[in-house]
């Protein structure tokens, strides 16, 4: 029986019976006297449990609580040891999505988990030491802007944003109705209804230099419509007008790529030579092209012809940079 389960059982025995002898506790809980005394000390010192020894009745009982002084009640939300470890791990992972971004919101949770684990504080350090997150390609985010965006998204308020369009270098100002925040490839994106363009758009949060919630309710967009527009194609450059790419990976590279998920609707099979054929939908080829180029000579674009041509032209231009002097 887990320690937190024992706490509830001790509480139940004391509430069900006027006085509970020590032997009854030990038999019911299946623990040693030393363990029982440690549990009793924890309940008294940390949770203000009014447990007292009745010398005449030779057992423990609850002392009647006065109106003065701290009251006692087991927490309504309680975790056993393994659940606390899982939550500590989750807290550690969330905190590392963007260091400091969620720190203020997660610290109260960590404080409660420390109480659950009691004196075993090394468990918290073990989580931080044994579970590591290494980010690749993560871009810096202004925590103040992120907080405003997240708050408006949850409160269903419109936002006035200033956004840097990297492709053109210009800064644009928009009024948007935030729909959801998406964490994709180590970076945050705001999926929103753009009131100027009268359509669904996705904005990189790190490119939003300012965000101000407005006292205007956000326009609601059906989740199915969001998915049709943003999830139909490949990655952050997705859209509703999709094509299907067919990529052929070498037998050597197939050992890795065959286990990767590039898109929820992808299909893949291995041919007679051991090469891996990957079919996936895309709308805007910019991100897909970048991913294809990572694999160099280990991948060939078979279809569609336009994507094959763009890949060839990009590789040709790259090769020209390394032409002999």
N, C-alpha and C positions, 0 to 999 in steps of 0.2 A: 504494500500500500504506500503510495506516495505521501510525502510529508503534508502537502496541502489537503489531501484527502483525509489524513489523520486529524488535521485541525477541525474539519467539518464533523468528523465522527466524534471527536471529543466534545465539541459544542452540542451535538445532538444528544449524547449520553447525559451531559449535565442538564440539558433542558428537559429531557424525558424523565429523569429521576432526581429525587431531592438530593441524595448523596451517592457518590460513586466511589467504591473502594479502589485502591491502587491496582489490586490483582484483576479486577474487572476490566480496567483500562488495558492492562498488559495482555490479557487473554483476547480481548476484542480487537486490539490493534496489532497484535502479533509482534510486539517490540520489546526491547529490554527496558529495565528501569531507568538506566542512564539516558536512553533516547527519549523516554517519556518525560523525564525531568527537563531535558533540553526543549522539547515541544512546549511544555508548560511555561518555561521561562520566556520563550518567544511570544506566546500568546499574552502573557502578562505584560512584558516590557515593550513590545512593539505594537500590539493591538489593543492594549489597555483592558484585557480580559479580566473581570473581577472574580478570579478563581481563588478560593481560600480553602485551607485545610480545616476540617471540623474534627477536633481532637476527640470529642465524645463519640461521634458517629463513626470515627475511623475511616474517613473518606473525604473526597473533594466535592465542593459545591460552588454554585454561583452566589456571591455576596450581592445583596440588594443594592442596585445602583442609586446613588443620590443625584439630586438635580445639579449639584455642584461637582465640577471636575469632568474630565474627559469621558465621553460615553463609549460604549463598546458595541461593536457589531462586526461580524465577518464581512469583508467587502462583497458587494453584489457581483462584482466581476473578479474572478480569482483564477489563477493559472497554476497548474502543476509544474514540476521542474522542466519536463521536456517541452511543454508549451511555452514556458518562459524563455528557454533557449531558442525556440523557433522565432519568438517575437523579438528577442535581442538580435538575432540574425537579420530579420526583416528590417528592424530599425537601423542596423548597420548598413544594409544595402540601400535603404532609402536615403540615408544621410549622405551616401557616396554618389548618389545620382548627380549631385552638384554640391560640393562641400560648402556647408554653411547655409545652403538654400532653405532647408527645412529644419535646421537645428533648433530654432526657438520652439517649433511645434512638437518636436520629438523628445526634447529634454524631459518634459513631465512624464512621458511614457517610460523613459529609461529610469527615472527616479522610482516609479512604482515597481518596475521590474527588479530593481535593486532590492527593494523591500521583500519581494517574493523570494529572491534567492538568498536573502538573509546575509549571513556572514560569508557566504561563498562568493565574494567579490571577484575572485580570480576568474570566474566564469565569464564575466563581462570582458575582461582583458583577453581571455582566450578567444572570444569571438572576433575581436579586433585583430588579434595576432594571426589566427588560423584561417580567416576568410578575407581574401584580398580582392579588390576590384581594380583592374588596370584599364583606364579609359584610352581609347584611340580615336583621335579626331574630334574630341570634345571641344566645343567653343565656349568662351566665357559668357556668362549671363549676368546682367544687372539684377541683383536680388530684389531691389525695390520694384522694378518693372514686372518681374516675374510674380511678385506677391500681388500686385494690382491686377495682373492678367488672371491669375488663379482665382482671386476673390470675385472678380466680375464674372468669370465663367461659372462659378458655383452659385453666385447670387443672381444670375441671369440678367445682367445689366449690359448695356452697350458700352463700347470702349472707343475712345479717341486715341489713335496710335500714330507714332511717327516711325516709319519703317525704311531701312536702307536696302535698296534693290542693288545687290552686288553686281548683277550682270551689266547694268547700265551705269552704276555708280551714283544714281540720283537718290534723294530722300523724298519719300512720299508721305502724305498725311491722309488717313482714312478713318471713317467711322465704321466700326464693325460690330456685329453681334457674335460674341464668342460662343462656340458650340462645344469644343472639347480641346484639351491639351494632349498632345501625342508625344511620347518619348521614343524617338526613332534613331538608331545608330548613334547613341550617346549624346543626342541633342534633342531639345524641345521644339515643338511646332504647335502653333495655334491654328486650329481649323475654325474658320469663321465665315459668316455671311458678310460680304463687303457691300455696303449700301451704295457706294459710288458705282461699282461695276455690276451691281444687282445680280450677284452670283456667289458661289462658294469659292473661297480662296484659302490657301494655307500659307502662313507666315512663319519664318524662322524666328523664334523668340529672341535669340541672341542678336538679331538684326533690328529688334524693336528698341529704339533709344528712349522712348517715353510712352507711357500708357496711363490714361486717366479715365476711370470709370465715370459714366454719365448717369444721371437720374432718369434714364429712359429704359424701359424693359427691352431685353434682347429679343430679336426676332427668332422664333423657334424654327429649326429645320429638322425635318424628319430624319431619324437615324439611317433609314434605308436610303434616302437621297444622298446623305453624306457618304455612305459607303459606295453608292453607285458612282459618285464623282471622284472620291479620293482613294478608294480602296480597289477600284477596278484595275487600274494600271499599276506599273511598277514604281514603288518607292515614293519619294516626296514629290516627284514630277508626274504623279498619276493624274488621270482625267477620265472622262466618260468615253472619249473616242479612242478605243484600244485596238492594237494590233498584237499579233503573236510572234514572238521571236523564237527561233530554233538555234540553239547553241550546241556545238559538238566539242566535248572536252576529251583530251587524250586519256588513254587507259591509266597512265600514272596519276593524272590530276583527278580522274574519276573517283579515286579512293576517298578524296575529301569532298568534292562537290556533290556527290550522290547523297551525302548526309546533310547538306545545307538546304535551308528553306529561304529561297529568294522571294517567293510570292505564295500566298495561301492557295492559289489556284494552279500552281505549276504542276507539270507532269514530267516524268523522267523515266528513261529506260536505258539499258545497256545493250549495245549492239554486239554482233558476233566477234568483233575485234577487241572488245573490252572498253571501247569508248563510251562515254556517257552523253546521251542526248537530252537536253533540257528544253522544255517548252514553257514559256511564260508570257503573260500579257503585259503590255506596256502602252503608255500614251505619249509621254514625252521621253525621247531616247537619251537625254543628256546624262542622267545618272546611270542608266543601264550601260551606256557606252563607256563610262568611267570604270564600271565594274568589269566589263569585258576586257578592257585594256590591261587590267591588273594581271591577267593570266598570260599575257604575251603570246608566245607560240603554242601554248598548251590548249588554246581554244580557237575554234573557227565558227564564224557566224554563217549559218546556212540559209537563213531566211529571217525577215523579208529582204528583197534585193536592196532597198534603200538603206537599211541598217548595215548590211554587208558592205555597201559602197562607202558609207561614212566611216566604218571601222578601217577599211583599207586606206582611205584618204588620210585619216588621222595617223595611222602607222607610217604611211609614206612621208608625211610631213615631219614626224618624229625622227625617222631615219635620216632625213635630209640634214638635220641638225648635227648628225655625227658623220657627215661626209668627210673624207680625207682632205686635208688642207692642200 
